[in-house]
């Protein structure tokens, strides 16, 4: 039985901890804040509850697998999953709208044809077929296997089978997601639909590789799910599964360094006297045979003395500053109307201007951003049926401190989805990138994106192994990247590397 110290209680870290405990190891999780979940948090006030991290769950099979592999109770016995249908309602700048069925390519094609006409559904359906090919080519190396030394194969090859585009005697193939939209979709509304998937992950579609086509494909192929009571309930279920497998949690425990002995990780150094539940820190140094770190790259480098970058980020391309997430939590008078879509995406008229403001040199919040409106049909989130809890989310530059006028513009944009919204507001709470920074320790509150192939490796996260033997990394800032499913996958990869050793080749 090995002693394993886990730094951080984010979703990936807890997924690794549960799997390692089931394998017979003694696992202790050290979390600097007073709760678990990383960015998966909850805000409550006056009988209203809101998710302040992700509000929906794609690829639930990742967490179903976690619960199957760590105990007899399946995920559905510990948290109630509800398929969201329609998957999303899209309000386009020209006034048209489309409600897209969940996990139904044929249904989506029919809905787009009916809403947009002109063969729009057929073009989107053909795009999804090509996106599936990119998914099939990259699924295993990007999601199910550790990042191997031959990673440049993923960085150099574009897996998306772009359609040749002929113009002025020249033939080109799309190299970016924006070019996929321009060359293959040929409809501003379909382009907005495509690019909104990238933007939701903090990616600029003008520079994101064509392989980012897998993002809308995952949405359509595997469905979008809600966890009754909010996504925080998923974090609670994973935490309780860890406790059931005898994982110890020490909250209020700030790790100040990683102990190195004989050229390998041998424990963690702790600051102060942490509160304990149910384990004990056991002093300022906790010995371990392996250390699993669920922290951002810059944070980890500060914990390991004598090296510029223990994670070897230069080996997978330069790390880039990712945007953050800005949420406006609205407590509304008046109940949720029957038949309301759970998720509505409000598209702005000036998408180019939005991208320039978000990703340009003078990054800032656009005057009219893309707004995602979440309106869960969940009595657990409101004091009674005469009220509604609504979350508005926009992609924002990391570290943004929004002004009141910024928030007013977001609410005004959301009124396209909820007529009369401003008259219904009882109060509002703003959750900023700085709040995310406080919860996760990530500078600026940046949110990592999922790993994507091509683009010279810019969108690959560092390997789960490090240059220091015995030290592993987990979570969104490690392979295979950000997002709830990817965090859970990273936990499975790290557990496999520790239990089976460096020859571990991933799930079969």
KOLDRENTOR-461914 format. One record per residue (C-alpha): residue in three letters; z, y, x; residue number from 0. Coordinates in nm, 3 decimals. Layout:
BEGIN
NODE; ALA; Z; Y; X; NUM
...
END
This chain:
BEGIN
NODE; UNK; 0.000; 0.000; 0.000; 0
NODE; UNK; -0.108; 0.331; 0.151; 1
NODE; UNK; 0.063; 0.665; 0.098; 2
NODE; UNK; -0.182; 0.920; -0.035; 3
NODE; UNK; -0.120; 1.295; -0.068; 4
NODE; UNK; -0.345; 1.479; -0.313; 5
NODE; UNK; -0.370; 1.857; -0.287; 6
NODE; UNK; -0.425; 2.013; -0.628; 7
NODE; UNK; -0.412; 1.877; -0.982; 8
NODE; UNK; -0.763; 1.964; -1.094; 9
NODE; UNK; -0.973; 1.721; -1.294; 10
NODE; UNK; -1.141; 1.561; -0.993; 11
NODE; UNK; -0.813; 1.529; -0.806; 12
NODE; UNK; -0.640; 1.363; -1.103; 13
NODE; UNK; -0.938; 1.128; -1.152; 14
NODE; UNK; -0.905; 1.017; -0.789; 15
NODE; UNK; -0.526; 0.988; -0.817; 16
NODE; UNK; -0.539; 0.760; -1.121; 17
NODE; UNK; -0.797; 0.530; -0.962; 18
NODE; UNK; -0.608; 0.511; -0.633; 19
NODE; UNK; -0.279; 0.435; -0.807; 20
NODE; UNK; -0.440; 0.148; -0.998; 21
NODE; UNK; -0.563; 0.013; -0.663; 22
NODE; UNK; -0.199; -0.021; -0.556; 23
NODE; UNK; -0.147; 0.295; -0.353; 24
NODE; UNK; 0.148; 0.537; -0.373; 25
NODE; UNK; -0.003; 0.867; -0.480; 26
NODE; UNK; 0.171; 1.206; -0.486; 27
NODE; UNK; -0.009; 1.515; -0.618; 28
NODE; UNK; 0.101; 1.856; -0.484; 29
NODE; UNK; 0.000; 2.143; -0.713; 30
NODE; UNK; 0.077; 2.506; -0.623; 31
NODE; UNK; 0.084; 2.623; -0.987; 32
NODE; UNK; 0.315; 2.495; -1.259; 33
NODE; UNK; 0.065; 2.283; -1.448; 34
NODE; UNK; -0.230; 2.048; -1.414; 35
NODE; UNK; -0.599; 2.084; -1.496; 36
NODE; UNK; -0.729; 2.337; -1.245; 37
NODE; UNK; -0.955; 2.571; -1.442; 38
NODE; UNK; -0.913; 2.361; -1.759; 39
NODE; UNK; -0.638; 2.572; -1.917; 40
NODE; UNK; -0.528; 2.688; -2.259; 41
NODE; UNK; -0.423; 3.028; -2.392; 42
NODE; UNK; -0.201; 3.041; -2.699; 43
NODE; UNK; -0.074; 3.333; -2.905; 44
NODE; UNK; 0.036; 3.382; -3.265; 45
NODE; UNK; -0.072; 3.033; -3.365; 46
NODE; UNK; -0.418; 3.065; -3.205; 47
NODE; UNK; -0.529; 2.842; -2.915; 48
NODE; UNK; -0.828; 2.879; -2.684; 49
NODE; UNK; -0.980; 2.689; -2.394; 50
NODE; UNK; -1.008; 2.927; -2.099; 51
NODE; UNK; -1.226; 2.691; -1.896; 52
NODE; UNK; -1.517; 2.480; -2.019; 53
NODE; UNK; -1.526; 2.445; -2.397; 54
NODE; UNK; -1.754; 2.143; -2.432; 55
NODE; UNK; -1.792; 1.808; -2.257; 56
NODE; UNK; -2.129; 1.670; -2.143; 57
NODE; UNK; -2.163; 1.313; -2.013; 58
NODE; UNK; -1.840; 1.177; -2.166; 59
NODE; UNK; -1.924; 0.837; -2.013; 60
NODE; UNK; -1.769; 0.961; -1.687; 61
NODE; UNK; -1.424; 0.991; -1.844; 62
NODE; UNK; -1.470; 0.681; -2.057; 63
NODE; UNK; -1.529; 0.491; -1.732; 64
NODE; UNK; -1.217; 0.647; -1.578; 65
NODE; UNK; -1.001; 0.526; -1.865; 66
NODE; UNK; -1.157; 0.178; -1.868; 67
NODE; UNK; -1.099; 0.140; -1.493; 68
NODE; UNK; -0.740; 0.265; -1.502; 69
NODE; UNK; -0.590; 0.091; -1.804; 70
NODE; UNK; -0.623; -0.092; -2.129; 71
NODE; UNK; -0.635; 0.215; -2.353; 72
NODE; UNK; -0.984; 0.366; -2.382; 73
NODE; UNK; -1.039; 0.740; -2.374; 74
NODE; UNK; -1.080; 0.756; -2.751; 75
NODE; UNK; -0.726; 0.621; -2.791; 76
NODE; UNK; -0.591; 0.912; -2.587; 77
NODE; UNK; -0.817; 1.199; -2.698; 78
NODE; UNK; -1.048; 1.242; -2.997; 79
NODE; UNK; -1.410; 1.312; -2.905; 80
NODE; UNK; -1.643; 1.468; -3.162; 81
NODE; UNK; -2.018; 1.495; -3.116; 82
NODE; UNK; -2.131; 1.855; -3.169; 83
NODE; UNK; -2.424; 1.879; -3.409; 84
NODE; UNK; -2.629; 2.088; -3.380; 85
NODE; UNK; -2.588; 2.085; -3.005; 86
NODE; UNK; -2.658; 2.459; -3.005; 87
NODE; UNK; -2.805; 2.734; -3.217; 88
NODE; UNK; -3.022; 2.973; -3.019; 89
NODE; UNK; -3.080; 3.333; -3.130; 90
NODE; UNK; -3.379; 3.477; -2.946; 91
NODE; UNK; -3.453; 3.839; -2.871; 92
NODE; UNK; -3.742; 3.860; -3.120; 93
NODE; UNK; -3.516; 3.759; -3.410; 94
NODE; UNK; -3.625; 3.395; -3.434; 95
NODE; UNK; -3.366; 3.122; -3.408; 96
NODE; UNK; -3.351; 2.746; -3.362; 97
NODE; UNK; -3.073; 2.495; -3.420; 98
NODE; UNK; -3.121; 2.197; -3.189; 99
NODE; UNK; -2.992; 1.854; -3.294; 100
NODE; UNK; -2.758; 1.671; -3.059; 101
NODE; UNK; -2.893; 1.392; -2.837; 102
NODE; UNK; -3.227; 1.366; -3.017; 103
NODE; UNK; -3.547; 1.449; -2.831; 104
NODE; UNK; -3.752; 1.395; -3.145; 105
NODE; UNK; -3.517; 1.610; -3.351; 106
NODE; UNK; -3.530; 1.890; -3.095; 107
NODE; UNK; -3.910; 1.879; -3.083; 108
NODE; UNK; -3.929; 1.902; -3.464; 109
NODE; UNK; -3.672; 2.184; -3.478; 110
NODE; UNK; -3.859; 2.391; -3.218; 111
NODE; UNK; -4.193; 2.335; -3.389; 112
NODE; UNK; -4.046; 2.448; -3.719; 113
NODE; UNK; -3.868; 2.749; -3.573; 114
NODE; UNK; -4.115; 2.872; -3.311; 115
NODE; UNK; -4.446; 2.717; -3.416; 116
NODE; UNK; -4.754; 2.699; -3.199; 117
NODE; UNK; -4.680; 2.360; -3.046; 118
NODE; UNK; -4.356; 2.488; -2.892; 119
NODE; UNK; -4.173; 2.165; -2.969; 120
NODE; UNK; -4.445; 1.952; -2.814; 121
NODE; UNK; -4.439; 2.157; -2.492; 122
NODE; UNK; -4.060; 2.130; -2.475; 123
NODE; UNK; -4.076; 1.757; -2.544; 124
NODE; UNK; -4.330; 1.707; -2.264; 125
NODE; UNK; -4.105; 1.906; -2.033; 126
NODE; UNK; -3.811; 1.678; -2.119; 127
NODE; UNK; -4.019; 1.373; -2.025; 128
NODE; UNK; -4.080; 1.524; -1.680; 129
NODE; UNK; -3.714; 1.626; -1.654; 130
NODE; UNK; -3.616; 1.266; -1.722; 131
NODE; UNK; -3.828; 1.156; -1.427; 132
NODE; UNK; -3.640; 1.403; -1.205; 133
NODE; UNK; -3.312; 1.266; -1.343; 134
NODE; UNK; -3.413; 0.906; -1.274; 135
NODE; UNK; -3.512; 0.993; -0.918; 136
NODE; UNK; -3.190; 1.173; -0.832; 137
NODE; UNK; -2.916; 1.026; -1.054; 138
NODE; UNK; -2.788; 0.766; -0.810; 139
NODE; UNK; -2.795; 0.959; -0.479; 140
NODE; UNK; -2.670; 1.280; -0.639; 141
NODE; UNK; -2.405; 1.143; -0.874; 142
NODE; UNK; -2.313; 0.783; -0.802; 143
NODE; UNK; -2.318; 0.756; -0.423; 144
NODE; UNK; -2.140; 0.941; -0.143; 145
NODE; UNK; -2.353; 1.197; 0.038; 146
NODE; UNK; -2.499; 0.999; 0.327; 147
NODE; UNK; -2.613; 1.131; 0.669; 148
NODE; UNK; -2.975; 1.114; 0.549; 149
NODE; UNK; -2.900; 1.391; 0.294; 150
NODE; UNK; -3.204; 1.598; 0.413; 151
NODE; UNK; -3.419; 1.362; 0.206; 152
NODE; UNK; -3.255; 1.514; -0.103; 153
NODE; UNK; -3.284; 1.865; 0.037; 154
NODE; UNK; -3.654; 1.851; 0.121; 155
NODE; UNK; -3.811; 1.655; -0.163; 156
NODE; UNK; -3.860; 1.816; -0.504; 157
NODE; UNK; -3.811; 1.537; -0.760; 158
NODE; UNK; -3.946; 1.728; -1.058; 159
NODE; UNK; -4.309; 1.623; -1.128; 160
NODE; UNK; -4.446; 1.968; -1.194; 161
NODE; UNK; -4.774; 2.009; -1.377; 162
NODE; UNK; -5.052; 2.168; -1.166; 163
NODE; UNK; -5.104; 2.533; -1.261; 164
NODE; UNK; -5.453; 2.670; -1.202; 165
NODE; UNK; -5.525; 3.041; -1.184; 166
NODE; UNK; -5.791; 3.238; -0.998; 167
NODE; UNK; -5.922; 2.927; -0.822; 168
NODE; UNK; -5.574; 2.845; -0.695; 169
NODE; UNK; -5.363; 2.547; -0.792; 170
NODE; UNK; -4.985; 2.570; -0.775; 171
NODE; UNK; -4.694; 2.357; -0.879; 172
NODE; UNK; -4.365; 2.499; -0.998; 173
NODE; UNK; -4.105; 2.517; -0.724; 174
NODE; UNK; -3.837; 2.700; -0.921; 175
NODE; UNK; -3.702; 2.668; -1.272; 176
NODE; UNK; -3.849; 3.008; -1.363; 177
NODE; UNK; -4.192; 2.885; -1.256; 178
NODE; UNK; -4.150; 2.572; -1.468; 179
NODE; UNK; -4.099; 2.801; -1.765; 180
NODE; UNK; -4.389; 3.031; -1.680; 181
NODE; UNK; -4.639; 2.758; -1.591; 182
NODE; UNK; -4.547; 2.482; -1.836; 183
NODE; UNK; -4.364; 2.628; -2.138; 184
NODE; UNK; -4.563; 2.950; -2.181; 185
NODE; UNK; -4.339; 3.096; -2.449; 186
NODE; UNK; -4.074; 3.361; -2.381; 187
NODE; UNK; -3.834; 3.191; -2.619; 188
NODE; UNK; -3.873; 2.850; -2.457; 189
NODE; UNK; -3.829; 3.017; -2.119; 190
NODE; UNK; -3.507; 3.176; -2.244; 191
NODE; UNK; -3.388; 2.836; -2.369; 192
NODE; UNK; -3.466; 2.673; -2.035; 193
NODE; UNK; -3.315; 2.943; -1.818; 194
NODE; UNK; -2.996; 2.964; -2.024; 195
NODE; UNK; -2.902; 2.616; -1.903; 196
NODE; UNK; -2.918; 2.731; -1.541; 197
NODE; UNK; -2.741; 3.058; -1.613; 198
NODE; UNK; -2.452; 2.874; -1.782; 199
NODE; UNK; -2.384; 2.709; -1.444; 200
NODE; UNK; -2.412; 3.037; -1.254; 201
NODE; UNK; -2.761; 2.965; -1.121; 202
NODE; UNK; -3.043; 3.218; -1.090; 203
NODE; UNK; -3.348; 3.047; -1.246; 204
NODE; UNK; -3.575; 3.248; -1.018; 205
NODE; UNK; -3.433; 3.069; -0.713; 206
NODE; UNK; -3.293; 2.748; -0.865; 207
NODE; UNK; -3.523; 2.456; -0.778; 208
NODE; UNK; -3.741; 2.291; -1.038; 209
NODE; UNK; -3.500; 1.996; -1.018; 210
NODE; UNK; -3.260; 2.208; -1.226; 211
NODE; UNK; -3.464; 2.068; -1.516; 212
NODE; UNK; -3.206; 1.788; -1.521; 213
NODE; UNK; -2.952; 2.032; -1.671; 214
NODE; UNK; -3.119; 2.066; -2.014; 215
NODE; UNK; -3.220; 1.699; -1.991; 216
NODE; UNK; -2.856; 1.589; -1.967; 217
NODE; UNK; -2.772; 1.802; -2.268; 218
NODE; UNK; -3.046; 1.645; -2.481; 219
NODE; UNK; -3.019; 1.287; -2.351; 220
NODE; UNK; -2.642; 1.232; -2.348; 221
NODE; UNK; -2.525; 1.479; -2.607; 222
NODE; UNK; -2.262; 1.748; -2.618; 223
NODE; UNK; -1.907; 1.663; -2.717; 224
NODE; UNK; -1.593; 1.847; -2.820; 225
NODE; UNK; -1.240; 1.720; -2.767; 226
NODE; UNK; -1.027; 1.773; -3.077; 227
NODE; UNK; -0.757; 2.025; -2.991; 228
NODE; UNK; -0.972; 2.171; -2.713; 229
NODE; UNK; -1.090; 2.049; -2.373; 230
NODE; UNK; -0.736; 2.102; -2.247; 231
NODE; UNK; -0.657; 1.783; -2.440; 232
NODE; UNK; -0.886; 1.594; -2.201; 233
NODE; UNK; -0.685; 1.729; -1.907; 234
NODE; UNK; -0.365; 1.626; -2.083; 235
NODE; UNK; -0.499; 1.273; -2.139; 236
NODE; UNK; -0.599; 1.236; -1.773; 237
NODE; UNK; -0.260; 1.369; -1.658; 238
NODE; UNK; -0.075; 1.126; -1.882; 239
NODE; UNK; -0.291; 0.840; -1.758; 240
NODE; UNK; -0.189; 0.935; -1.404; 241
NODE; UNK; 0.179; 0.932; -1.502; 242
NODE; UNK; 0.136; 0.593; -1.669; 243
NODE; UNK; -0.004; 0.460; -1.340; 244
NODE; UNK; 0.299; 0.594; -1.150; 245
NODE; UNK; 0.127; 0.892; -0.989; 246
NODE; UNK; 0.391; 1.148; -0.889; 247
NODE; UNK; 0.332; 1.518; -0.949; 248
NODE; UNK; 0.506; 1.799; -0.763; 249
NODE; UNK; 0.440; 2.137; -0.921; 250
NODE; UNK; 0.503; 2.472; -0.755; 251
NODE; UNK; 0.423; 2.302; -0.424; 252
NODE; UNK; 0.203; 2.511; -0.199; 253
NODE; UNK; 0.042; 2.313; 0.080; 254
NODE; UNK; 0.028; 2.531; 0.392; 255
NODE; UNK; -0.127; 2.285; 0.633; 256
NODE; UNK; -0.256; 1.935; 0.689; 257
NODE; UNK; -0.069; 1.733; 0.949; 258
NODE; UNK; -0.286; 1.575; 1.217; 259
NODE; UNK; -0.169; 1.287; 1.438; 260
NODE; UNK; -0.378; 1.081; 1.679; 261
NODE; UNK; -0.694; 1.250; 1.558; 262
NODE; UNK; -0.654; 1.179; 1.185; 263
NODE; UNK; -0.486; 1.330; 0.878; 264
NODE; UNK; -0.126; 1.217; 0.856; 265
NODE; UNK; 0.033; 1.428; 0.582; 266
NODE; UNK; 0.075; 1.776; 0.442; 267
NODE; UNK; 0.301; 2.068; 0.521; 268
NODE; UNK; 0.472; 2.233; 0.224; 269
NODE; UNK; 0.612; 2.581; 0.170; 270
NODE; UNK; 0.945; 2.645; -0.001; 271
NODE; UNK; 1.130; 2.421; -0.243; 272
NODE; UNK; 0.894; 2.308; -0.521; 273
NODE; UNK; 0.996; 2.205; -0.868; 274
NODE; UNK; 0.958; 1.834; -0.925; 275
NODE; UNK; 0.807; 1.630; -1.211; 276
NODE; UNK; 0.871; 1.342; -1.170; 277
NODE; UNK; 0.851; 1.306; -0.787; 278
NODE; UNK; 1.009; 1.493; -0.499; 279
NODE; UNK; 0.841; 1.676; -0.213; 280
NODE; UNK; 1.089; 1.526; 0.030; 281
NODE; UNK; 1.111; 1.828; 0.262; 282
NODE; UNK; 0.864; 2.060; 0.433; 283
NODE; UNK; 0.639; 1.777; 0.554; 284
NODE; UNK; 0.516; 1.487; 0.341; 285
NODE; UNK; 0.375; 1.199; 0.542; 286
NODE; UNK; 0.059; 1.025; 0.420; 287
NODE; UNK; -0.196; 0.771; 0.535; 288
NODE; UNK; -0.474; 0.964; 0.359; 289
NODE; UNK; -0.502; 1.319; 0.228; 290
NODE; UNK; -0.728; 1.410; -0.065; 291
NODE; UNK; -0.793; 1.783; -0.101; 292
NODE; UNK; -0.914; 1.930; -0.429; 293
NODE; UNK; -0.959; 2.286; -0.300; 294
NODE; UNK; -1.242; 2.525; -0.215; 295
NODE; UNK; -1.406; 2.504; 0.129; 296
NODE; UNK; -1.252; 2.822; 0.266; 297
NODE; UNK; -0.907; 2.717; 0.148; 298
NODE; UNK; -0.936; 2.376; 0.313; 299
NODE; UNK; -1.050; 2.524; 0.644; 300
NODE; UNK; -0.733; 2.733; 0.660; 301
NODE; UNK; -0.522; 2.419; 0.617; 302
NODE; UNK; -0.670; 2.239; 0.918; 303
NODE; UNK; -0.599; 2.410; 1.249; 304
NODE; UNK; -0.837; 2.422; 1.542; 305
NODE; UNK; -1.171; 2.382; 1.364; 306
NODE; UNK; -1.421; 2.629; 1.223; 307
NODE; UNK; -1.506; 2.407; 0.930; 308
NODE; UNK; -1.356; 2.065; 0.878; 309
NODE; UNK; -1.597; 2.007; 0.590; 310
NODE; UNK; -1.908; 2.053; 0.797; 311
NODE; UNK; -2.073; 2.279; 0.539; 312
NODE; UNK; -2.354; 2.363; 0.779; 313
NODE; UNK; -2.466; 2.004; 0.751; 314
NODE; UNK; -2.570; 2.048; 0.389; 315
NODE; UNK; -2.700; 2.401; 0.390; 316
NODE; UNK; -2.511; 2.732; 0.374; 317
NODE; UNK; -2.248; 2.772; 0.108; 318
NODE; UNK; -2.336; 3.047; -0.135; 319
NODE; UNK; -2.121; 3.280; -0.339; 320
NODE; UNK; -2.132; 3.146; -0.695; 321
NODE; UNK; -2.075; 3.366; -1.000; 322
NODE; UNK; -1.770; 3.331; -1.219; 323
NODE; UNK; -1.699; 3.304; -1.588; 324
NODE; UNK; -1.580; 3.585; -1.816; 325
NODE; UNK; -1.436; 3.484; -2.153; 326
NODE; UNK; -1.334; 3.699; -2.448; 327
NODE; UNK; -1.090; 3.519; -2.677; 328
NODE; UNK; -1.100; 3.651; -3.033; 329
NODE; UNK; -0.840; 3.596; -3.304; 330
NODE; UNK; -1.020; 3.661; -3.632; 331
NODE; UNK; -0.907; 3.717; -3.988; 332
NODE; UNK; -1.105; 3.508; -4.232; 333
NODE; UNK; -1.182; 3.139; -4.209; 334
NODE; UNK; -1.475; 2.967; -4.040; 335
NODE; UNK; -1.762; 2.936; -4.290; 336
NODE; UNK; -1.872; 2.585; -4.373; 337
NODE; UNK; -2.183; 2.476; -4.183; 338
NODE; UNK; -2.123; 2.713; -3.891; 339
NODE; UNK; -2.269; 2.595; -3.560; 340
NODE; UNK; -2.007; 2.510; -3.300; 341
NODE; UNK; -2.210; 2.673; -3.022; 342
NODE; UNK; -2.452; 2.966; -3.050; 343
NODE; UNK; -2.638; 3.115; -2.755; 344
NODE; UNK; -2.737; 3.480; -2.800; 345
NODE; UNK; -3.033; 3.569; -2.576; 346
NODE; UNK; -3.089; 3.929; -2.462; 347
NODE; UNK; -3.418; 4.118; -2.471; 348
NODE; UNK; -3.411; 4.210; -2.101; 349
NODE; UNK; -3.358; 3.878; -1.923; 350
NODE; UNK; -3.510; 4.005; -1.597; 351
NODE; UNK; -3.265; 4.294; -1.598; 352
NODE; UNK; -2.979; 4.056; -1.665; 353
NODE; UNK; -3.072; 3.840; -1.368; 354
NODE; UNK; -3.114; 4.144; -1.143; 355
NODE; UNK; -2.766; 4.268; -1.232; 356
NODE; UNK; -2.604; 3.928; -1.190; 357
NODE; UNK; -2.775; 3.815; -0.872; 358
NODE; UNK; -2.905; 4.135; -0.712; 359
NODE; UNK; -2.751; 4.337; -0.432; 360
NODE; UNK; -2.558; 4.556; -0.676; 361
NODE; UNK; -2.426; 4.265; -0.877; 362
NODE; UNK; -2.254; 4.359; -1.199; 363
NODE; UNK; -2.227; 4.273; -1.566; 364
NODE; UNK; -2.560; 4.339; -1.746; 365
NODE; UNK; -2.561; 4.585; -2.037; 366
NODE; UNK; -2.679; 4.300; -2.264; 367
NODE; UNK; -2.581; 3.960; -2.117; 368
NODE; UNK; -2.653; 3.614; -2.249; 369
NODE; UNK; -2.348; 3.530; -2.463; 370
NODE; UNK; -2.233; 3.182; -2.560; 371
NODE; UNK; -2.031; 3.186; -2.882; 372
NODE; UNK; -1.800; 2.890; -2.946; 373
NODE; UNK; -1.665; 2.845; -3.299; 374
NODE; UNK; -1.484; 2.508; -3.312; 375
NODE; UNK; -1.414; 2.346; -3.648; 376
NODE; UNK; -1.059; 2.256; -3.547; 377
NODE; UNK; -0.746; 2.334; -3.754; 378
NODE; UNK; -0.533; 2.277; -3.443; 379
NODE; UNK; -0.660; 2.604; -3.295; 380
NODE; UNK; -0.564; 2.844; -3.576; 381
NODE; UNK; -0.245; 2.929; -3.768; 382
NODE; UNK; -0.410; 2.844; -4.103; 383
NODE; UNK; -0.745; 2.808; -4.279; 384
NODE; UNK; -0.765; 3.184; -4.332; 385
NODE; UNK; -0.823; 3.252; -3.962; 386
NODE; UNK; -1.072; 3.159; -3.692; 387
NODE; UNK; -1.050; 3.127; -3.312; 388
NODE; UNK; -1.373; 3.226; -3.136; 389
NODE; UNK; -1.454; 3.227; -2.764; 390
NODE; UNK; -1.731; 3.441; -2.615; 391
NODE; UNK; -1.842; 3.345; -2.265; 392
NODE; UNK; -2.078; 3.513; -2.019; 393
NODE; UNK; -2.170; 3.443; -1.659; 394
NODE; UNK; -2.025; 3.720; -1.444; 395
NODE; UNK; -2.013; 3.808; -1.074; 396
NODE; UNK; -1.718; 3.651; -0.895; 397
NODE; UNK; -1.425; 3.890; -0.879; 398
NODE; UNK; -1.554; 4.109; -1.164; 399
NODE; UNK; -1.287; 4.323; -1.330; 400
NODE; UNK; -1.449; 4.414; -1.662; 401
NODE; UNK; -1.396; 4.749; -1.828; 402
NODE; UNK; -1.322; 4.789; -2.197; 403
NODE; UNK; -1.682; 4.900; -2.247; 404
NODE; UNK; -1.801; 4.578; -2.081; 405
NODE; UNK; -1.598; 4.374; -2.328; 406
NODE; UNK; -1.718; 4.590; -2.618; 407
NODE; UNK; -2.080; 4.516; -2.524; 408
NODE; UNK; -2.011; 4.142; -2.518; 409
NODE; UNK; -1.854; 4.157; -2.864; 410
NODE; UNK; -2.141; 4.370; -2.991; 411
NODE; UNK; -2.396; 4.117; -2.864; 412
NODE; UNK; -2.200; 3.834; -3.028; 413
NODE; UNK; -2.222; 4.014; -3.362; 414
NODE; UNK; -2.578; 3.886; -3.387; 415
NODE; UNK; -2.422; 3.541; -3.424; 416
NODE; UNK; -2.124; 3.651; -3.635; 417
NODE; UNK; -2.219; 3.940; -3.867; 418
NODE; UNK; -1.927; 4.175; -3.925; 419
NODE; UNK; -1.743; 4.034; -3.622; 420
NODE; UNK; -1.580; 4.356; -3.507; 421
NODE; UNK; -1.423; 4.416; -3.849; 422
NODE; UNK; -1.258; 4.072; -3.838; 423
NODE; UNK; -1.088; 4.103; -3.498; 424
NODE; UNK; -0.707; 4.088; -3.510; 425
NODE; UNK; -0.676; 4.094; -3.133; 426
NODE; UNK; -0.868; 3.993; -2.826; 427
NODE; UNK; -0.771; 3.856; -2.487; 428
NODE; UNK; -0.996; 3.870; -2.181; 429
NODE; UNK; -0.998; 3.589; -1.924; 430
NODE; UNK; -1.160; 3.714; -1.603; 431
NODE; UNK; -1.283; 3.560; -1.277; 432
NODE; UNK; -0.961; 3.690; -1.120; 433
NODE; UNK; -0.765; 3.479; -1.370; 434
NODE; UNK; -0.968; 3.177; -1.263; 435
NODE; UNK; -0.890; 3.262; -0.901; 436
NODE; UNK; -0.520; 3.256; -0.983; 437
NODE; UNK; -0.551; 2.917; -1.151; 438
NODE; UNK; -0.771; 2.748; -0.892; 439
NODE; UNK; -0.715; 2.937; -0.567; 440
NODE; UNK; -1.090; 2.994; -0.534; 441
NODE; UNK; -1.158; 3.346; -0.401; 442
NODE; UNK; -1.311; 3.567; -0.668; 443
NODE; UNK; -1.280; 3.295; -0.930; 444
NODE; UNK; -1.625; 3.156; -0.849; 445
NODE; UNK; -1.728; 2.848; -1.047; 446
NODE; UNK; -1.921; 2.574; -0.862; 447
NODE; UNK; -2.251; 2.439; -0.994; 448
NODE; UNK; -2.361; 2.075; -1.011; 449
NODE; UNK; -2.545; 1.935; -0.710; 450
NODE; UNK; -2.923; 1.967; -0.730; 451
NODE; UNK; -3.196; 1.824; -0.510; 452
NODE; UNK; -3.454; 2.028; -0.312; 453
NODE; UNK; -3.406; 2.400; -0.227; 454
NODE; UNK; -3.334; 2.308; 0.135; 455
NODE; UNK; -2.993; 2.170; 0.041; 456
NODE; UNK; -2.856; 2.505; -0.086; 457
NODE; UNK; -2.727; 2.335; -0.400; 458
NODE; UNK; -2.572; 2.033; -0.237; 459
NODE; UNK; -2.198; 2.041; -0.195; 460
NODE; UNK; -2.032; 1.902; 0.122; 461
NODE; UNK; -1.962; 1.532; 0.154; 462
NODE; UNK; -1.636; 1.383; 0.024; 463
NODE; UNK; -1.560; 1.272; 0.380; 464
NODE; UNK; -1.474; 1.528; 0.648; 465
NODE; UNK; -1.477; 1.559; 1.024; 466
NODE; UNK; -1.108; 1.469; 1.026; 467
NODE; UNK; -1.060; 1.095; 0.962; 468
NODE; UNK; -0.826; 1.028; 0.673; 469
NODE; UNK; -0.906; 1.361; 0.503; 470
NODE; UNK; -1.125; 1.355; 0.191; 471
NODE; UNK; -1.236; 1.624; -0.051; 472
NODE; UNK; -1.266; 1.605; -0.428; 473
NODE; UNK; -1.354; 1.832; -0.718; 474
NODE; UNK; -1.628; 2.080; -0.793; 475
NODE; UNK; -1.654; 2.214; -0.439; 476
NODE; UNK; -1.733; 1.866; -0.308; 477
NODE; UNK; -2.019; 1.626; -0.369; 478
NODE; UNK; -2.152; 1.595; -0.642; 479
NODE; UNK; -2.057; 1.950; -0.741; 480
NODE; UNK; -1.917; 2.143; -1.034; 481
NODE; UNK; -1.877; 2.071; -1.402; 482
NODE; UNK; -1.638; 1.835; -1.580; 483
NODE; UNK; -1.851; 1.520; -1.540; 484
NODE; UNK; -1.925; 1.590; -1.174; 485
NODE; UNK; -1.556; 1.647; -1.100; 486
NODE; UNK; -1.476; 1.308; -1.252; 487
NODE; UNK; -1.755; 1.149; -1.046; 488
NODE; UNK; -1.613; 1.298; -0.726; 489
NODE; UNK; -1.282; 1.131; -0.804; 490
NODE; UNK; -1.454; 0.794; -0.836; 491
NODE; UNK; -1.637; 0.845; -0.506; 492
NODE; UNK; -1.324; 0.940; -0.313; 493
NODE; UNK; -1.128; 0.648; -0.455; 494
NODE; UNK; -1.411; 0.414; -0.355; 495
NODE; UNK; -1.426; 0.552; 0.000; 496
NODE; UNK; -1.050; 0.504; 0.046; 497
NODE; UNK; -1.021; 0.165; -0.122; 498
NODE; UNK; -1.342; 0.006; 0.010; 499
NODE; UNK; -1.386; 0.204; 0.330; 500
NODE; UNK; -1.681; 0.393; 0.479; 501
NODE; UNK; -1.928; 0.125; 0.371; 502
NODE; UNK; -1.868; 0.208; 0.003; 503
NODE; UNK; -2.204; 0.259; -0.167; 504
NODE; UNK; -2.100; 0.385; -0.506; 505
NODE; UNK; -2.091; 0.229; -0.850; 506
NODE; UNK; -2.338; -0.044; -0.933; 507
END
